[in-house]
Every structure is written in C-alpha cells, then in structure tokens.
C-alpha cells in the first residue's frame, strides 16, 4: 500500500517537473525557433526523461495489484 502511494507521488512529482520544463521552454518560439527545433531541443533535456519516467511510475502505481489481507 505504501509502495503504491510512494510510487504515485514520486511519479507525479517527476511528471510535474517535466511538464513545467516543457511549458517554460515554449518561450523559445519567441526567439525564432520553429516547432521541429523546439521538439528536438526539449527531447535532449534531462527533464524530458523525468517526464517519461514519472509517467511510467504513475501508471505502474495505478496498475499495481494490492496485497491480500
């Protein structure tokens, strides 16, 4: 039970970090970047991988079966 809660909260925190970075880097459009360059730049950031890992952990916590009591 506590493992599910920990995985859920940790995954949620990582996803928030990743999404906030994506939103912050939208300002690159004002410097003349196009959408393809934006995606290429964002994929290389470590925070993008936090987003992916957080999504996997969140789904794992949701789909994890509970123990028998």
Order of alpha helices (4+ residues) and beta strands (2+ residues): alpha-alpha-alpha
